[in-house]
């Protein structure tokens, strides 16, 4: 009675026998693929321009400086960091292709030929066989699927890291370029100061010869003139180092770069070209490094499921189809040959705790990835907060710094007039000049600090990265073409 209820079809019997394995596979669980990270509801630093949004990726073009855009493009072509990021992306894509192939059947062509004693013909015979061998591992518990999911998540993370490298290189070039621009402005301030000191030294020397000025005052004026020239030389050295840094970043010919830099205008660089969202979570979503860290959490989660599935039985199917030739002195002929199977089931019994250890290691990697992701989010929020704080600070100091520079400038002009009329001493003039110079340089430094804060904010806000951006391979030449 019981035997009559059993399926007569062998495939149905196999499916019924494997039903418990399928149910066990459905019970395999893995950690959630995303790790929660606390993000504040609002920024604690002041937002520039009310917190509206623009496209960050167009920021460099909005600078209206063709040379800056050119240098950024050259740096992204020459950067070894970007080349390495692209190489990692290509490796991740190849890994994904390899992982997906484990989910599909495999086909292998086989051929062999031999000559020797054949029992069927009881004599010497020539045999040859050519066919196709097929094999497929039925992924009952998701082991191969988990590996494929992990490879896909890491591919997305590699794409994000490639863009993160691009943003970093662009920000570094822009920072070095703007530093050079403000260095040139400082040189201009110092040269104007040297011109004034030179005139004072000349007048003091003539007055000393006429007997109206003490030799000590003339010597002080000459020393002040020499000190001014030293300051110009030192500042020019910093500008030259900046040029060489740009050459190293971009690979641009130094002579040609200096010629192009000399043709650039000294107009102030625009700054308020992009803005930041009021909600940190929306700005953090633009960070490619945060996205890559989140994808690593998802990949680690998939690997936990794959390691769990490796503890359960495996089912493999095979088959062969081909044609065989047999030739003897008496007869010869060929025929088709085929086999279906074998159907193999392997059940882990004892491995010394290897598979359990692999699950434990996979869970530990998941925990580490989740902790790293939360830390990356906190770091991203901190970097944006710091940039916003610097912007707010430079904005608050800007008006006072301008007023101070203007006031010290008027004081210097008045002291020079008094000195020319003999109503102020040489020491008073030099003290006033020193203070006025310091205020002028401080004003330029403040402008440079503010521009650096904007560049930092661009970098901290993700540089306009979009998760749906084009693949690196479609926008950059391959490593072999560099």
MOGIJO-V360393 format. One record per residue. N is the residue number from 1. NEAR is the number of other ideal C-beta (glycine too) atoms within 10 Angstrom. Layout:
# MOGIJO-V360393
n=<N	N>
near=<NEAR	NEAR>
This chain:
# MOGIJO-V360393
n=<1	2	3	4	5	6	7	8	9	10	11	12	13	14	15	16	17	18	19	20	21	22	23	24	25	26	27	28	29	30	31	32	33	34	35	36	37	38	39	40	41	42	43	44	45	46	47	48	49	50	51	52	53	54	55	56	57	58	59	60	61	62	63	64	65	66	67	68	69	70	71	72	73	74	75	76	77	78	79	80	81	82	83	84	85	86	87	88	89	90	91	92	93	94	95	96	97	98	99	100	101	102	103	104	105	106	107	108	109	110	111	112	113	114	115	116	117	118	119	120	121	122	123	124	125	126	127	128	129	130	131	132	133	134	135	136	137	138	139	140	141	142	143	144	145	146	147	148	149	150	151	152	153	154	155	156	157	158	159	160	161	162	163	164	165	166	167	168	169	170	171	172	173	174	175	176	177	178	179	180	181	182	183	184	185	186	187	188	189	190	191	192	193	194	195	196	197	198	199	200	201	202	203	204	205	206	207	208	209	210	211	212	213	214	215	216	217	218	219	220	221	222	223	224	225	226	227	228	229	230	231	232	233	234	235	236	237	238	239	240	241	242	243	244	245	246	247	248	249	250	251	252	253	254	255	256	257	258	259	260	261	262	263	264	265	266	267	268	269	270	271	272	273	274	275	276	277	278	279	280	281	282	283	284	285	286	287	288	289	290	291	292	293	294	295	296	297	298	299	300	301	302	303	304	305	306	307	308	309	310	311	312	313	314	315	316	317	318	319	320	321	322	323	324	325	326	327	328	329	330	331	332	333	334	335	336	337	338	339	340	341	342	343	344	345	346	347	348	349	350	351	352	353	354	355	356	357	358	359	360	361	362	363	364	365	366	367	368	369	370	371	372	373	374	375	376	377	378	379	380	381	382	383	384	385	386	387	388	389	390	391	392	393	394	395	396	397	398	399	400	401	402	403	404	405	406	407	408	409	410	411	412	413	414	415	416	417	418	419	420	421	422	423	424	425	426	427	428	429	430	431	432	433	434	435	436	437	438	439	440	441	442	443	444	445	446	447	448	449	450	451	452	453	454	455	456	457	458	459	460	461	462	463	464	465	466	467	468	469	470	471	472	473	474	475	476	477	478	479	480	481	482>
near=<4	5	5	6	6	9	11	7	8	9	9	11	12	15	12	11	10	17	10	10	18	13	9	15	18	11	9	18	9	21	19	12	18	13	22	10	21	8	16	11	8	10	19	10	17	13	16	20	10	7	16	12	14	15	12	23	18	12	22	21	14	13	19	12	20	11	15	20	15	14	25	23	14	17	25	21	15	16	22	11	16	22	18	14	23	26	15	19	24	17	13	21	19	12	18	21	11	12	21	15	12	15	14	10	12	12	11	10	9	11	9	10	10	10	11	8	9	16	7	8	15	10	11	12	20	15	15	15	17	15	19	13	15	15	14	16	19	16	18	19	25	20	22	21	18	26	26	23	22	25	21	20	24	26	24	20	24	23	27	25	24	27	27	23	23	25	24	18	22	25	20	18	24	26	18	20	26	22	20	20	22	20	21	19	19	20	19	15	19	22	16	13	23	20	12	20	24	16	13	23	20	13	15	25	16	12	17	18	10	8	7	11	18	14	9	11	19	20	15	19	25	18	13	22	21	12	14	22	14	11	20	17	11	11	19	16	11	13	18	14	14	20	18	12	17	23	17	13	20	23	12	20	11	13	9	10	19	15	10	15	18	8	8	15	7	8	9	10	19	13	19	11	18	22	17	27	18	15	15	20	13	12	23	22	17	22	27	24	21	22	24	22	25	25	26	24	27	24	25	27	26	26	25	26	24	25	23	23	24	20	17	18	15	19	18	14	16	17	17	17	13	16	13	15	14	17	17	16	10	9	9	12	9	13	8	9	13	11	12	11	10	10	15	12	15	10	8	12	5	6	12	7	9	11	16	12	12	18	18	13	13	24	18	12	18	24	15	13	22	22	13	15	24	16	12	20	23	14	15	24	23	11	16	24	16	15	23	23	15	18	23	15	16	20	13	11	16	14	9	10	19	14	11	18	20	13	13	21	14	11	15	21	13	12	21	17	11	15	21	12	8	10	10	16	15	20	11	13	24	20	12	20	21	15	16	22	22	13	20	24	18	15	20	19	14	19	21	20	15	18	21	19	23	23	21	19	25	24	22	26	26	25	22	18	22	13	13	4	17	11	14	23	14	7	13	20	11	12	12	5	6	12>
